[in-house]
Structure formats: C-alpha cells, structure tokens
C-alpha cells in the first residue's frame, strides 16, 4: 500500500489516537468538515443527515445512535454518511457533558428536584441493568429531546449554508468562473 504505516500501532496506540488526535483537534475537525462538504447530494440531504446524527448522539441510548440515525435518515431521504459523521459529536470526551446536561434538563421538565446525578454516571450507564437505570434514563431521554433538537437544528443550518456555498463555488469553478457556464459559451442568453 502506498500510504500504509511501516509499523501498525498496537491496541493502546489506536486507543490513544482515537481519544487524542495525532496532529491536532483543529485538523481533525477540518477533516470531518471536508468529508461532509465533499459528499454527493443536495444541501438539504447532507445537512439533514448531519443534523439527525447530532440529535441521535444527544440521546442516552449507547449503541443505538448509528442505527437510529440511519433509520431516520432513510425515512426522510437524508444522506446517511453525513448522519454517521454527525454522530461523531457523541464521543468519550463529550458524553459526560451531554449526559449531565440531558439529565438536568429532563429533571427540570419532569419537575424532579430530589434526584442527584450519580458521581460516576458513565459507570452507572454501562454496568447496571435496565430496571436499575430507569430512574436515570427517563430524565435523560426527556432532556435529550430539547437539547438534541437545538443542536440538530443548529447543525442543519450551519451545514446547509456551508454545503450550498461550497457546491455553488465548485459549480462556478467548473463552469469557467463566469457563473453563466455553458450558456455563455454557446451564445444563448440566460
């Protein structure tokens, strides 16, 4: 292979790269942005897919984010790849903040003030049975709806504007830069 490493990283090396990028966070974010910009599809489909992925990553149902994203993206004819990239918002660094925020919002909506957030929430969510988790998951699921909607709508608006601008600039560049394209070359009026 042309760009393959000489020595493959071990398990700990892959885990470290997954949690902390080798070059920088900025470069990793730009990589995901360019991946989304270069997807084929309408700006609506790409932006809707990314928004659905971000919404899904705000839910407390680990392991179902991608399944939920792909199912909803298929139903609304959104770009499934953009949805999968959008689920990258939920990662080991952001989950504690997302879960704490959804729990607090859900507790406010359900008018629960007596219940405290467990100090080791990630341990509780991964090592308890569903019956033991229900008092935690219920406020988190309720709180995920407004937080996910806000994050999803914001993502949709940003991605839609960015993708439509990128596609229009690319179309102009491919048509010779005059914006009128082949009509100007054939002598027709727009």
Secondary structure as GFF3:
##gff-version 3
##sequence-region A 1 190
A	DSSP	alpha_helix	11	19	.	.	.	ID=ss1
A	DSSP	alpha_helix	25	37	.	.	.	ID=ss2
A	DSSP	alpha_helix	43	57	.	.	.	ID=ss3
A	DSSP	alpha_helix	65	75	.	.	.	ID=ss4
A	DSSP	alpha_helix	80	86	.	.	.	ID=ss5
A	DSSP	three_ten_helix	87	89	.	.	.	ID=ss6
A	DSSP	alpha_helix	95	109	.	.	.	ID=ss7
A	DSSP	alpha_helix	121	127	.	.	.	ID=ss8
A	DSSP	alpha_helix	130	174	.	.	.	ID=ss9
A	DSSP	alpha_helix	182	186	.	.	.	ID=ss10
###
